[in-house]
Amino acid sequence: MKKVERTVIESVARQFSATWERSGDSSDVYLVVAGRRVGLEIRTLALRERAPRKAATPRLRFDRVATRLIERLRASAGAILPDGTTLLLTVTAPIRVPARTAAILEDKIKGLLGRAGGRDWKASIHGNRVQMRLLKDAPTRGSRMIGFVHNPDPAPELALDMARALLEVLSAEPARPRRHGNGERWLVVMNSGGIARLGAYRYIYSQLRMTTSFGTILLVFGDGSVGILSA
């Protein structure tokens, strides 16, 4: 076991006032919580932290206009995008003409699918900076769009990279076959950011709408703090 993995497991054990152990005949790790023996799978969030954004956190907006815009675009994307494709989209706030902005974006989504070159697109629409990124080979069981309305700073690339990285780590195949029947399993995701990003990751997860076999999904941050993504 790598030192960083041991540190992460110990952080989770402290968070739940639990103990941990390894299976005698394998490298499987178990947490003993309130008398329950829970299998742990540890994955790493592949998010490149580039200065000066290392300590940055997306500042998301959830006002009524922002929420309705994202809901409309998600419904449109669901009808437009083919299976195995996920659209990541960011829009800066405030959104002053939401209906016209949404109509233009719906047309741009269709156009992005037909582009032969790159699948990234940036523009300014009615004073709002917009960025879209099309991911291919995405899981078919999840949402086809993840959208953010955010304050201008930090740059939207951080939110896009966080969404892509979380989608990849949740879609990955199990690191090793399950050895002990159908017991409860938790997913522990290591990442180098700070716990201030937990809210943004929870928002991304809520938009992914993915079902997993894990009873609980945890994020362990670079300072050892632990956050619950889903339970």
C-alpha positions, 0 to 999 in steps of 0.5 A: 500500500502506498503511503498516500493511500494509507494516509487517506484511509486513516483520515476516513477512519478518524472521520467516522471514529472507526478502525480499518484493516486489510484482508489477510489473503488480499490487498482489500481494505475494510473500515469497521464502523459501528460494528459494520465491515465496509469495503473501501475502493480508493481512486484518484481524481485526475485534476491538474492543479495549475497556478494560480487556480490551485486554491480557487473554487468555482463561485456558482449561482443558483438564483431562479434565472440561472436554475431555469436556464440550466434546466432548459438547456439540460432538457434540450441537450437530452434530446439533441446529444447522442448516447455516449456524449456529455456536454459541459457548459459554463455561463457567467452571471448575471443573465439579463435576457435568459430566453434569447440566451437559451435559444442561441445556446441550443443552436450552438449545441447542435452546431458543436455536434457537427464540427469536424475539428475540436469540440470546445467553443467559447463566445460572448452572448448578450454580455455573458461569457459562455464556454462549452466542452463536448466529451465523447465516450461518456457513460450512457447512464448519466446526464448528457449535460452538466451546466454551471452559471457562475460569477466571472472569477475564477476562470470557467476552465476550473469548473469544466476540469472538475466536472470532467475529472469527477465523471471519469473517476465515477465511470471507472471500472473497479480497481479489483474484483470483489472478493467477499460477496455482496457486502457494503462498499464505499468509494474514497476519492483522493484529490489535491484541492481544498474542502471549499470545493466540496459544494461544487463537487456535490453540485456536479454529482447531482447533475451527473445523475449516475447510479453506482454500486457504492453505498457512500462516496467520500472525497478526501482533500489534500489537507486530510479533510473528508467530505461526503459526496453521497450517502 
